[in-house]
Amino acid sequence: MLRPLLLSRRFAPLFWCQFFAAFNDNFLKTSLVFLILFGADVTQSEAAVLITLASAIFIAPYFFLSGLGGELADRYDKARVAQWLKFLEIFVALIAVAGYARQSLLLMFIALFGFGLIAALFGPIKYGILPDHLERERLPSANALIEGATFIAILTGTIVGGMAAQAGGPKLFNILVIGFAVACWLAALRIPPSGEGAPHLKVNRNIAASTAAMIRHLRADPRLWWGAMVTSWFWLVGIVVMSLLPPLIKSIIGGNEDTVTAYLALFSIAIGIGSGLAALIARGRIVLNTTLAGAVLLAVCAIDLGATTYGVALVTTPLPPEAVFATPLGVRAAIDLAGLALGGGLFIVPAFAAVQAWSGADYRARTVAAVNVLNAAFMTGATVLVALLQHFGVTVPMLFLGIGVATFLVAAAIWKTMPVDTVVPAKAGTQ
């Protein structure tokens, strides 16, 4: 099933559009992180706060604009909206080029915010269009591939972003950030038309009112609300962990730029493996018990990582990957990070596929938008809270311990509140 999907005219362009977009997002973010860690004149604590705030700046537009994105996607042809958004992204990439050439944190943050704006509007399209083009039994595999595209892009964007920060210089950065923005737009041009899901919908210019209406609609369906809460926890944990990894690896595990890149690559690969494993377990169904198993694995590994690194003295001389992976601490941290990421992949794929399957066709993009708003609220709130905790002296190992304990509580809540039909049949009608 995976090969036909990747070759399908109805899926492949969306896959590549998402891959190129996610690459650019993470390439820019990684370049900014390396600039903060190894190029800016800031202390370690200030660097940790800036990195966490970078994640918040990218995610914040999801909270404000996902509702508008959902209405646009339901009112107009999703493919056409995607094409316009990705065309505009080319001009945002030019701001990133100017920022990197000047080594300007301000311009880089502005470009990251611009990428976040476009990603927020694209989110309801990305997931809302899948049920328009694919049979329901293919949704778990399609979602796994989209998640896989995202995290492979995180992997490659992270690696290449690190390379550009170390030795590539502005020329390599410029070629890649502009080249992938153009490639993303060209892929979007190949997405087949989806038609207008709600042609008589009047797009509400009052973003707050339209967002509130979507949240109320989501809240009215207990299954959709359950799915929204579950996926929001995944993204909360994901953004916090990704913001904590660079300072953890540099200051506690003792890695240099290459080591940071290696651990981030391991993390991204493991999420992709977990997403693929969730699709294999599903076999065309939506198996919600996989989400519960993923939550438990994620919690165990986060707690072990926090306990393993707690009390370890800060490192002043960063080491290359081969030296770090030769130490017990380096190996233990790698195993925990891989297990945490694997659990995340198992966690998200069935939960989001269920949300898609339970949504009505005329409101699907707005349902996805409402879920994205909640995701963004969780992520933005978490990153701001983590930045404040770091400012007041809470260490990275303590934060990992907190994530693990909280996820155990979430797993218990999932177990108690999971919808009765934990295995959603592939051929069941959309409700």
C-alpha positions as CSV (number, residue, x, y, z in Angstrom):
1,M,0.0,0.0,0.0
2,L,2.8,2.4,0.8
3,R,4.4,2.3,-2.7
4,P,1.1,3.0,-4.6
5,L,0.4,5.9,-2.3
6,L,3.9,7.5,-2.9
7,L,3.4,7.1,-6.6
8,S,-0.3,8.2,-6.6
9,R,-1.1,11.4,-8.4
10,R,-3.6,12.1,-5.6
11,F,-1.1,11.9,-2.8
12,A,2.5,12.3,-4.0
13,P,2.4,16.0,-4.7
14,L,1.0,16.7,-1.2
15,F,3.7,14.5,0.3
16,W,6.5,16.4,-1.4
17,C,4.9,19.8,-0.8
18,Q,4.9,18.9,2.9
19,F,8.4,17.5,2.8
20,F,9.9,20.6,1.2
21,A,7.9,23.0,3.5
22,A,8.9,21.1,6.6
23,F,12.6,21.0,5.4
24,N,12.7,24.8,5.0
25,D,10.9,25.4,8.4
26,N,13.4,23.2,10.2
27,F,16.4,24.3,8.1
28,L,15.7,27.9,9.1
29,K,15.0,27.0,12.7
30,T,18.2,24.9,13.1
31,S,20.3,27.6,11.5
32,L,18.8,30.0,14.0
33,V,19.5,27.6,16.9
34,F,23.1,27.1,15.9
35,L,23.5,30.9,15.5
36,I,22.2,31.3,19.1
37,L,24.3,28.5,20.5
38,F,27.6,29.0,18.8
39,G,27.5,32.5,17.2
40,A,25.5,34.9,19.3
41,D,27.0,36.7,22.3
42,V,24.7,35.2,25.0
43,T,25.0,33.1,28.1
44,Q,24.0,29.5,28.2
45,S,20.8,30.3,30.1
46,E,20.0,33.1,27.7
47,A,20.6,30.8,24.8
48,A,18.2,28.2,26.2
49,V,15.5,30.8,26.7
50,L,16.0,32.1,23.1
51,I,15.8,28.6,21.6
52,T,12.6,27.9,23.5
53,L,11.1,31.3,22.4
54,A,12.0,30.5,18.8
55,S,9.7,27.5,19.0
56,A,7.0,29.6,20.5
57,I,7.3,32.3,17.7
58,F,6.9,29.6,15.0
59,I,3.9,28.0,16.7
60,A,2.0,31.1,17.9
61,P,0.4,31.8,14.4
62,Y,-1.4,28.4,14.6
63,F,-3.4,29.8,17.5
64,F,-4.5,32.9,15.7
65,L,-4.8,31.8,12.1
66,S,-5.8,28.2,12.0
67,G,-9.4,29.1,12.2
68,L,-9.1,31.3,9.1
69,G,-7.1,28.6,7.4
70,G,-9.9,26.1,8.1
71,E,-12.6,28.4,6.6
72,L,-10.5,29.2,3.5
73,A,-9.9,25.5,3.0
74,D,-13.6,24.5,3.3
75,R,-14.8,27.5,1.3
76,Y,-12.3,27.3,-1.6
77,D,-10.5,24.6,-3.4
78,K,-7.8,23.3,-1.0
79,A,-5.2,22.8,-3.8
80,R,-5.6,26.3,-5.1
81,V,-5.2,27.8,-1.6
82,A,-2.1,25.7,-1.0
83,Q,-0.6,27.0,-4.3
84,W,-1.1,30.7,-3.3
85,L,0.4,30.1,0.2
86,K,3.5,28.4,-1.1
87,F,4.0,31.1,-3.6
88,L,4.1,33.7,-0.8
89,E,6.5,31.5,1.1
90,I,9.2,32.3,-1.5
91,F,9.2,35.9,-0.4
92,V,9.4,35.0,3.2
93,A,12.5,32.9,2.3
94,L,14.1,36.1,1.0
95,I,13.8,37.7,4.4
96,A,15.6,34.7,5.8
97,V,18.3,35.2,3.2
98,A,18.8,38.8,4.3
99,G,18.9,37.8,8.0
100,Y,21.4,35.0,7.5
101,A,23.7,37.2,5.4
102,R,23.7,39.9,8.2
103,Q,23.8,37.3,11.0
104,S,20.7,39.2,12.3
105,L,18.7,37.4,15.0
106,L,15.9,39.8,14.5
107,L,15.5,39.2,10.8
108,M,15.8,35.4,11.3
109,F,13.1,35.5,14.0
110,I,10.9,37.5,11.6
111,A,11.4,35.0,8.8
112,L,10.6,32.1,11.2
113,F,7.4,33.9,12.2
114,G,6.5,34.3,8.6
115,F,7.0,30.6,7.9
116,G,4.8,29.9,10.9
117,L,2.1,32.1,9.5
118,I,2.0,30.2,6.2
119,A,2.3,26.8,8.0
120,A,-0.7,27.7,10.2
121,L,-2.8,28.5,7.1
122,F,-1.6,25.4,5.3
123,G,-2.2,23.0,8.2
124,P,-6.0,22.5,7.7
125,I,-5.3,21.9,4.0
126,K,-2.6,19.4,4.6
127,Y,-4.7,17.1,6.7
128,G,-8.2,18.1,5.5
129,I,-7.5,17.2,1.8
130,L,-6.4,13.6,2.5
131,P,-10.0,12.3,3.0
132,D,-11.0,14.2,-0.2
133,H,-8.6,12.2,-2.3
134,L,-8.2,8.9,-0.5
135,E,-10.3,6.0,0.7
136,R,-10.8,5.8,4.5
137,E,-8.8,2.6,4.9
138,R,-5.8,4.5,3.5
139,L,-5.9,7.3,6.0
140,P,-3.6,5.6,8.6
141,S,-1.0,4.9,6.0
142,A,-1.3,8.4,4.4
143,N,-1.0,10.0,7.8
144,A,2.0,7.9,8.6
145,L,3.6,9.0,5.4
146,I,2.8,12.6,6.0
147,E,4.3,12.4,9.5
148,G,7.2,10.5,8.0
149,A,7.7,13.2,5.4
150,T,7.6,15.8,8.2
151,F,10.2,14.1,10.4
152,I,12.5,13.1,7.5
153,A,12.4,16.7,6.6
154,I,13.2,17.6,10.2
155,L,16.2,15.2,10.0
156,T,17.5,16.6,6.7
157,G,16.7,20.2,7.6
158,T,18.5,19.7,10.9
159,I,21.6,18.1,9.4
160,V,21.9,20.6,6.5
161,G,21.1,23.5,8.8
162,G,24.0,22.4,11.0
163,M,26.3,22.1,8.0
164,A,25.4,25.6,6.8
165,A,25.9,27.0,10.2
166,Q,29.4,25.5,10.5
167,A,31.0,25.7,7.1
168,G,28.4,26.3,4.3
169,G,28.2,30.1,4.7
170,P,25.5,32.4,3.3
171,K,25.8,31.0,-0.2
172,L,24.7,27.5,0.7
173,F,22.0,28.9,3.0
174,N,20.6,31.1,0.2
175,I,20.6,28.3,-2.4
176,L,18.8,25.9,-0.1
177,V,16.2,28.1,1.5
178,I,15.2,29.7,-1.8
179,G,15.5,26.4,-3.7
180,F,13.2,24.5,-1.3
181,A,10.7,27.3,-1.2
182,V,10.4,27.1,-5.0
183,A,10.3,23.3,-5.0
184,C,7.5,23.4,-2.5
185,W,5.5,25.8,-4.7
186,L,6.1,23.6,-7.8
187,A,4.9,20.5,-5.8
188,A,1.8,22.4,-4.7
189,L,1.0,23.2,-8.3
190,R,0.7,19.4,-8.9
191,I,-1.9,18.8,-6.1
192,P,-5.2,17.7,-7.8
193,P,-8.2,20.0,-7.2
194,S,-10.3,19.0,-4.3
195,G,-13.4,21.0,-5.0
196,E,-15.1,23.3,-2.6
197,G,-16.2,21.5,0.6
198,A,-18.6,24.3,1.7
199,P,-19.1,26.6,-1.3
200,H,-21.8,28.7,0.4
201,L,-19.6,29.3,3.5
202,K,-19.0,33.0,4.2
203,V,-15.5,33.5,5.5
204,N,-15.7,35.3,8.8
205,R,-13.3,38.3,8.9
206,N,-13.5,38.2,12.7
207,I,-10.8,35.6,13.3
208,A,-11.5,35.4,17.1
209,A,-15.3,34.7,16.5
210,S,-14.7,32.1,13.8
211,T,-12.1,30.3,15.9
212,A,-14.4,30.3,18.9
213,A,-17.2,28.8,16.7
214,M,-14.9,26.0,15.5
215,I,-13.8,25.2,19.0
216,R,-17.5,25.0,20.1
217,H,-18.2,22.6,17.2
218,L,-15.3,20.5,18.2
219,R,-16.3,20.5,21.8
220,A,-19.8,19.3,21.0
221,D,-18.5,16.0,19.7
222,P,-16.9,14.0,22.5
223,R,-14.9,11.8,20.2
224,L,-13.4,14.8,18.2
225,W,-12.7,16.6,21.5
226,W,-10.9,13.5,22.8
227,G,-8.8,13.3,19.6
228,A,-8.0,17.0,19.8
229,M,-6.8,16.7,23.4
230,V,-4.7,13.7,22.6
231,T,-3.0,15.2,19.6
232,S,-2.4,18.4,21.5
233,W,-0.5,16.6,24.1
234,F,1.7,15.0,21.4
235,W,2.6,18.4,20.0
236,L,3.2,19.9,23.4
237,V,5.7,17.2,24.3
238,G,7.2,17.4,20.8
239,I,8.0,21.1,20.8
240,V,9.3,21.1,24.3
241,V,11.6,18.1,23.7
242,M,12.9,19.6,20.5
243,S,13.7,22.9,22.2
244,L,15.4,21.1,25.1
245,L,17.5,18.7,23.0
246,P,20.2,21.2,21.8
247,P,21.1,22.6,25.3
248,L,20.9,19.0,26.8
249,I,23.3,17.7,24.2
250,K,25.7,20.6,24.3
251,S,25.8,21.4,28.0
252,I,25.1,18.1,29.8
253,I,26.0,15.3,27.4
254,G,28.9,17.3,26.1
255,G,28.5,17.4,22.4
256,N,29.6,19.8,19.7
257,E,27.7,21.0,16.7
258,D,28.1,17.7,14.9
259,T,26.9,15.8,18.0
260,V,23.8,18.0,18.3
261,T,23.0,17.2,14.7
262,A,23.5,13.5,15.2
263,Y,21.1,13.3,18.2
264,L,18.5,15.4,16.4
265,A,18.8,13.1,13.4
266,L,18.4,10.0,15.7
267,F,15.3,11.6,17.2
268,S,13.8,12.4,13.8
269,I,14.4,8.9,12.4
270,A,12.9,7.3,15.5
271,I,9.7,9.3,15.1
272,G,9.4,8.3,11.5
273,I,9.9,4.6,12.5
274,G,7.2,4.9,15.1
275,S,4.8,6.5,12.6
276,G,5.5,3.7,10.1
277,L,5.0,1.1,12.8
278,A,1.7,2.6,13.8
279,A,0.5,2.2,10.2
280,L,1.7,-1.4,10.0
281,I,-0.2,-2.2,13.2
282,A,-3.3,-0.5,11.9
283,R,-3.5,-2.6,8.6
284,G,-6.1,-0.2,7.2
285,R,-7.9,0.3,10.5
286,I,-7.6,3.0,13.2
287,V,-6.3,1.3,16.3
288,L,-6.5,3.7,19.3
289,N,-4.8,1.3,21.7
290,T,-1.6,2.1,19.8
291,T,-1.8,5.7,21.1
292,L,-2.0,4.4,24.7
293,A,1.1,2.2,24.2
294,G,2.9,5.1,22.6
295,A,2.1,7.4,25.6
296,V,3.5,4.8,28.1
297,L,6.7,4.3,26.1
298,L,7.2,8.1,25.8
299,A,6.7,8.6,29.5
300,V,9.1,5.9,30.6
301,C,11.9,7.1,28.3
302,A,11.4,10.8,29.3
303,I,11.7,9.9,33.0
304,D,14.7,7.7,32.4
305,L,16.4,10.5,30.4
306,G,15.8,13.0,33.1
307,A,17.0,10.7,35.9
308,T,20.1,9.7,33.9
309,T,21.2,13.3,33.3
310,Y,20.1,14.8,36.6
311,G,23.0,16.1,38.6
312,V,25.5,15.7,35.8
313,A,28.0,18.5,35.8
314,L,27.9,21.0,32.9
315,V,30.5,20.3,30.2
316,T,32.8,23.1,29.1
317,T,34.6,21.4,26.3
318,P,32.2,20.0,23.6
319,L,33.1,16.6,22.1
320,P,32.5,15.1,18.6
321,P,29.9,12.4,18.1
322,E,32.3,9.5,18.2
323,A,33.6,10.6,21.6
324,V,30.1,11.2,23.1
325,F,28.7,7.9,21.8
326,A,31.6,6.0,23.4
327,T,30.4,7.1,26.8
328,P,27.7,5.3,28.9
329,L,25.9,8.6,29.3
330,G,25.9,9.3,25.5
331,V,24.6,5.8,24.8
332,R,21.9,5.9,27.5
333,A,20.7,9.3,26.3
334,A,20.6,8.0,22.7
335,I,18.4,5.0,23.7
336,D,16.1,7.2,25.7
337,L,15.7,9.7,23.0
338,A,15.0,7.1,20.4
339,G,12.5,5.4,22.6
340,L,10.8,8.7,23.4
341,A,10.5,9.5,19.7
342,L,9.3,6.0,18.8
343,G,6.6,6.3,21.3
344,G,5.6,9.7,19.8
345,G,5.2,8.2,16.4
346,L,2.9,5.4,17.8
347,F,1.0,8.0,19.7
348,I,0.0,10.5,17.0
349,V,-0.8,8.5,13.9
350,P,-4.0,6.6,15.0
351,A,-5.3,9.6,17.0
352,F,-5.1,12.0,14.1
353,A,-6.5,9.5,11.6
354,A,-9.5,9.0,13.9
355,V,-10.1,12.7,14.0
356,Q,-10.1,12.8,10.2
357,A,-12.4,9.8,9.9
358,W,-14.9,11.1,12.4
359,S,-15.1,14.6,10.7
360,G,-17.9,15.4,8.3
361,A,-16.8,16.3,4.7
362,D,-18.3,19.8,4.7
363,Y,-16.6,20.7,8.0
364,R,-13.4,18.6,7.9
365,A,-10.9,21.4,7.3
366,R,-12.4,23.5,10.0
367,T,-12.3,20.5,12.4
368,V,-8.6,20.2,11.6
369,A,-8.2,23.9,12.1
370,A,-9.9,23.7,15.5
371,V,-7.6,20.9,16.4
372,N,-4.6,23.0,15.2
373,V,-5.7,25.9,17.4
374,L,-5.7,23.7,20.5
375,N,-2.4,22.2,19.4
376,A,-1.0,25.7,19.1
377,A,-2.4,26.8,22.4
378,F,-0.8,23.8,24.2
379,M,2.5,24.3,22.4
380,T,2.7,28.1,22.9
381,G,1.7,27.8,26.5
382,A,4.2,25.1,27.1
383,T,7.1,26.9,25.5
384,V,6.4,30.1,27.4
385,L,6.1,28.1,30.6
386,V,9.3,26.2,29.9
387,A,11.1,29.5,29.1
388,L,10.0,31.0,32.4
389,L,11.0,27.9,34.4
390,Q,14.4,27.9,32.7
391,H,14.7,31.6,33.6
392,F,14.1,30.8,37.2
393,G,16.6,28.0,37.3
394,V,14.7,24.8,36.5
395,T,17.2,22.5,34.7
396,V,16.8,20.5,31.5
397,P,16.8,17.1,33.3
398,M,14.1,18.3,35.7
399,L,12.0,19.3,32.8
400,F,12.4,15.9,31.2
401,L,11.3,14.3,34.5
402,G,8.3,16.6,34.5
403,I,7.4,15.7,31.0
404,G,7.6,11.9,31.8
405,V,5.4,12.2,34.9
406,A,2.8,14.3,33.2
407,T,2.7,11.9,30.2
408,F,2.0,9.0,32.6
409,L,-1.0,11.0,33.9
410,V,-2.1,11.7,30.3
411,A,-1.8,7.9,29.5
412,A,-4.1,7.2,32.5
413,A,-6.6,9.7,31.2
414,I,-6.4,8.3,27.7
415,W,-7.1,4.8,29.1
416,K,-10.1,6.0,31.1
417,T,-11.6,8.2,28.4
418,M,-10.8,6.4,25.2
419,P,-13.9,6.0,22.9
420,V,-15.5,2.6,23.2
421,D,-14.6,1.5,19.7
422,T,-10.8,1.4,20.1
423,V,-10.5,-0.2,16.6
424,V,-12.3,1.9,14.0
425,P,-13.2,-0.3,11.0
426,A,-11.7,0.7,7.7
427,K,-14.9,0.6,5.7
428,A,-17.1,2.3,8.3
429,G,-19.0,5.3,7.0
430,T,-17.9,8.8,8.0
431,Q,-19.9,10.1,10.9
